[in-house]
Amino acid sequence: SFLQIPFVILILVSGAGFLFNRHKLRLSHLLLWFIFLFLALRANRNISFFCVISVMVSAHNLKALFIKSTRRTAFSTAAIILGLGLAGFLMAEIIDGRFYLRDSTLRKFGSGFYFEKYPVGAGRFLKEQGWRGKILNQMTVGGYLIWTGDPAWKVYLDGRVQVYGPETVKRHIQAITEEPVFQVEDRDYGFDAVLLDYRELYVRPLIRNLADNPDWILVYADHHSVIFLKNQPSNQKIIRQYQLSPEGILSYLGLL
């Protein structure tokens, strides 16, 4: 919701720019604006593209406001001060990390790889074992797992929502949150491993169910990820070497 507020404001301001400049309206600008607005409303990942387009067309549509005159100079000065103030506020919020707290995300300011967001340790573990197979994973880490293990690993879902479609995404959530759906998906898809970030509360019931299921063996756990391997011949070498006690580990992690 915090991200949606400036997005809605940008839609209103850039849309009003077309009304203000309706006598010199460029249809190409209006068409681009509608296309990227449509894409932004379909997926959050496209909002940044709409921001770029809307700023460009708004600069053209509202430039008449900044033509020098006594009244418009005062308006321009106020607009510049307001814009600089808003930019300064957002920069301070981002650098301090408060922006991401308000946005309820796991991101933080800085450069380099964000180890807290992705299952780096879990991915390294599977890669070091030379593991191959199909993984049931959360959508948010699917891209990382593809980057790390493809073609040896096949993920259940990744962040390309527009490619998979809403029904597949809905089924993915049900597979993690509803035991009967998980069993059906496992039978159809044939999972060889389950890799989950247990900081997400909605995955914890599945983790508990797997811990009680002899068909699944806990082999890895760190400060945010767990890996269960299916108890089958192809996984036996790793299971024999790395099998963990689910009661002790999950109790320690606060999952039992």
QUIPE-V912183 format. One record per backbone hydrogen bond with DSSP energy under -1.0 kcal/mol. CO is the residue of the C=O (numbers start at 1). NH is the residue of the N-H. If there is no record, write none. Layout:
# QUIPE-V912183
[[CO:NH] [CO:NH]]
This chain:
# QUIPE-V912183
[[1:5] [3:7] [4:8] [5:9] [6:10] [7:11] [8:12] [9:13] [10:14] [11:15] [12:16] [13:17] [15:19] [16:20] [17:21] [19:22] [21:24] [26:30] [27:31] [28:32] [29:33] [30:34] [31:35] [32:36] [33:37] [34:38] [35:39] [36:40] [37:41] [38:42] [39:43] [43:46] [44:47] [46:50] [47:51] [48:52] [49:53] [50:54] [51:55] [52:56] [53:57] [54:58] [55:59] [56:60] [57:61] [58:62] [62:65] [63:66] [64:67] [69:73] [70:74] [71:75] [72:76] [73:77] [74:78] [75:79] [76:80] [77:81] [78:82] [79:83] [80:84] [81:85] [82:86] [83:87] [84:88] [85:89] [86:90] [87:91] [88:92] [89:93] [90:94] [91:95] [92:96] [93:99] [97:101] [98:102] [99:103] [100:105] [113:115] [114:117] [114:118] [118:120] [119:123] [120:124] [121:125] [122:126] [123:127] [124:128] [125:129] [126:131] [127:130] [133:154] [134:192] [134:193] [135:156] [136:195] [138:141] [139:142] [141:145] [142:146] [143:147] [144:148] [145:149] [146:150] [149:152] [149:153] [152:133] [154:135] [159:161] [160:163] [160:164] [161:165] [165:169] [166:170] [167:171] [168:172] [169:173] [170:174] [171:175] [172:176] [173:177] [174:178] [178:182] [179:183] [180:184] [181:185] [182:186] [183:187] [184:188] [185:189] [186:190] [192:230] [193:136] [194:228] [196:226] [197:200] [200:203] [201:204] [203:207] [204:208] [205:209] [206:210] [207:211] [208:212] [213:216] [215:231] [217:229] [218:244] [220:227] [224:198] [225:222] [226:196] [227:219] [227:220] [228:194] [229:217] [230:232] [232:235] [233:236] [235:239] [236:240] [237:241] [238:242] [239:243] [245:249] [246:250] [247:251] [248:252] [249:253] [250:255]]
